[in-house]
Amino acid sequence: MNQLTAMRVFTEVWRLQSFTLAATHLGMSAAAVTRHVGMLEAHLNVRLINRTTRRLSLSDAGSDYLDACRTILRHIDEVESAIADSTLSARGTLRIGTSRVFASAYLCDLLSAYSRTQTAVNFEVQSFDGEFDPAERGLDIGFVDIPPTRSSLICRELFSFSDVLVASPAYLSGHGKPETPGELENHKLLKMSGHLQHAWEFRDRAGCYRVEHGRGALKTSSPEMARVAALRNMGIALLPNPLVRGDIMQGSLIHLLEAFDVDRSPQCFSLVYQERSKLTAKVRTFVDFTTAYFRDEADFPPLKAVA
């Protein structure tokens, strides 16, 4: 048994939550993947992965062994990368986790710009809703709007942003354009469910205004769906500025109540990666490129760069 290969197979099976997907990703047959994990369990004389027809779960021993495998394989990859290229040029696959809003608004442009400077790096991207830990997912880099709670991760803020109230020109033509928060009660509202929004709150120099979601045309946990619904003339949405800034610039959506501020704490996109004494070239160059890319706030109005 090639134990290093078996360890890589085991970590990929868990990362992808599938023996079949791991086989495709590793260029092996499904039978070979099953055999590698089975030989590893036989070698250790313990069950690592509990299998059912619906899901995989780690045993206690499997969880401990997974952490050890990731550490060992990471060190081996770093050493081999340094030996293979004495100039430490960036190469290989950069595994990226990202919030869905960041992926929709910025990631493709960023990766395209970076790949023009580092042609030997390719990308593998997974998108997530809510909080996620790049290290636990076996990722090199994470773009998050909810920073992970682990203190061992480095978190570099890229830029802050706020929510904006938007609707399509066609919707406003048929229903009128609200000039005050109070007038929203007479409109169809596209609401966000879950922890994102409970009520819309606005403020100006005269005070604060709260708009309850009494009359909603749509309720969804997906900001991307709320954006599409607004573009399809279904109503008024309160959405992250990065998600709709292009639509506003093109005139597909209209920014409403510009005289009022959304009464919500500013949000921030951050770059998250593991703390290591020596980053691989692909991670180091990508971190440096990304922070510089978002530092020029003139290219991203009306965001505030903080990197």
N, C-alpha and C positions, 0 to 999 in steps of 0.2 A: 504493500500500500504506500502510495506517495502521500505522506501525511499533509504536506503543505497544500497539495492539490485538493485533498479532502477537506481541509480547513476552508479553502476558498469556496468550494462547492457549498459547504454548510452555511457560510455567511451569506452567500448569494441566495440560497433557498429561503433563508429567513428574511433577507432584505426585500425580496420580491414576493414573499408569501406564496410561493408556488414552485413545485419541483419542475413543472413543465416550462414555466417562464425562465427559471434558472438554466435549464438545459438549452433553451434557445439563446439566451444571453451568453452562455459559456461555449456555445458551439459543440455541445455534447448531445448524446441521446438521453431521453428521459430515464431509460434503464441505467445508463452510466451514472447519472446524478443520484438516483436511488441507491445504486451500489456503493458509491463513495460515502454517502451518509451512513449507510448500513455498516460498512467496514470501520468507519470512525467510531460508531456506537459499540461495535464488537470489540474494537481495540481498547476502548475506555471502559467497557463492561457496564454501560449505563445508557439509558434512553435520553437522547438530547432533544428530539422534536416529537411531540405527541401529534399524531395524524388522525384526522377524522375526514369524512367526506366533504365537510363544509369549510374547515379551517385548520390552520396549524397553530400550535402553541408550544412554547419552550418549557421544558422541565426546569426545576431549580438548577440542576447540574448544567443543563443546556444554556441557561442564562449566563452562568459564570463562565462557561467555556466560550460563549460567543464574545464576551468582553475580552477574554484573553486572546482569542483568534484575531480580533480586530487590531489589537495592540501589536501583536507579532507581525501580522501581514502588513500593517502600516509601516513598521520599522523596516521590513524587508524591501517594500516598495521604494522607500526613501533611499536606502543604501544602494539598491540596484539602479535607481535613477541617477544618483551621483556618479556611480562607477561607469555607467553606460555613456554618460555625456560629461566630459571633464569641464565643459563650460557651463554646466548646470542650466542649459537651455530648457525652456518649457516644452513638454511633450506628453502625450497620453490623453486619457479621458478625465475630464473635470466633471465630477458629479455634483450637481447643483439642486438644491431644494428651494422653492420659492412660494410665496403667497400668490394666490391667483390674480389678485389685483396688480401686483408688481409684474407678473408674467405678461398680463394683457397690455400693460402700459409701457413697459421699458425694456424687458429682458431681451427680446430679439434684436433691438437696436444696439444694446450693449454688447451682446455676443458677436454681432456682425462687426462692430468696430474693433473689439479685442482680437477676433480671428484674423483681421488684416495685419496685426502686429505679431501674432504668434500662430503661424500656420500649421504647426505640428500638434496643436491642441484641439481635441474634439470634445463634444459636450453630451452629457446625459442629464436630462432635466425632469424633476418630479415636482408637481404643484400640490399645494395643501390649503385647506381651510383652517383658520385658527392657528394656535400655537403648535410648533413642532421643533424637535431637537435634531439638528443635522448629524450630530455624532451618533445618536441612537439609530438613525436611518442609514448609517454608513455613507454619509455625504461629505464632500470636501468643504462646501460653501452653502450658506443659507441666506436668503433675502426674506426678512420677516418684518411684520408690522406689530407683532407681539413678541418681544424678546424672550428667549428661553430663560428658565429660572436657574439653570446650572451656572455656578460661579466660575467654572473652569473654562468656559467659552469666552472668546474675545468678541465683543459686540461694538461695532463702529457705526455710529449714526451717519446716514448719507444725506437725508434731507427731510424736512418736516412738511406737512401738508394739512389741509383742512377739507371739510365737506362743502359741497356747493349744491344749491337748489337749482334744478334744471327741468325743462320741458321742451317739447318740439314746437317749431313754429306753427305746424298744423293744429296741434292741440290748443295752443293759445289763441289761434284764429277762431276756433269754434267755441271756446269756453272763457275767453278773456284772460288778460294778464294780471295776476295779483300784484298789488302795490304794497300791501302790508301783510304781516303774518296772519292777522285775523281773517283775511279774505281766503286763506287756504281752506277754511272749513267748508267753502262752497265748491271745492275742486276735488277731483279724483286723485288720491294719493297712492303712490307706489311705495309700499312700506317694507322695511327690513325687519325680519324676525330674529329671534335669538337675542344674543347679548349686544348686538350692534346698535340697535336703536329701539327705544320704547316710545318716546315722544320727541317731536322736533322742538328745539328751543332756539330762539333768536334774541339778539339784543342790539340796542342802539343807545345813543346818549340819554334817551328818555327812560329806558328800563329794559326789562326782560319780557319775553312773550313765549308762551308754551302752546304748542299745537298738538292736541291729542289726535290719535289715529282713529277717529270715530267712523270715517267714511273712506274705506280703502278699496281701490280697484284691484289691487294685487298685494299679496304678502309673500315674501320669498326670503330665503337665507342667502341668496346669491346676488351680490352687487352687479355681476355681469348680466344676469337676467333682468334686473331692475333697469339697467342701462338700455338694454334692447327694448324693453317695454316702453320706456320713455321715447326712444327713437321711433317706435311704432304707434306713437300718438295715444298711448293708453292713460297718461296722466303725468303728475309731477313727482319727481324723485329727488331725494337727498343722497348724494353719492360722493365718494372720494374724488377730489379734484383730479388726481392723476388718471383716473379711469375715463373721465369725460372731457379733459382739456382739449383733446384733438377734435372732438365733436363740437365743442364751443367755438374753437378757432375756425372750423369749417362752416359754422352756422347751422349744423344739423340739430344742435340743442341750444337753447337760450338760457343764459345765467339769470336767475330771478332774484329779486330782493337784494340787489347788490348793496343797498344802503344799510343792510343789516348784517351783523356777524352771526355765524352759527355758534351758539353758546355751548361749545364742547371743547375739551382739551385738545390741543394740536396733536396730530398723529405723526408718526415718524417711520420711515423705512430704514432698516439697519442691515448691515452686512455682518454675518455671524460665521465664525470658523473656530476650529479647535486651537487651543493654546499649545504650541510645541516649541521646543528649543530651536528647531530648524524646519521651516516650512519647505515643502517641495517647490520646485521652480514654478510649476504651473499654478499652484495656489498663491505663492508670493507675488508673481507677476499679475495675476488676476486681481488680487486685493489692491495692489498699487494702482493698476489701471482703473479699476472701478471707482476708487475714492477720487482720483483725478478727474474722471469722466463726469462725476456729479458735482464737482466743486465749482464749475462755472455755472452759477445759477442763472445767468442770462439766457442759457439755452433751455431752461425749464421754468418759465414763468407760469404762475406766480408762486413757485415753490421757494423754499429757503434752504440752501445747502448748508450742511453742518459738518461735513466730512473734513 
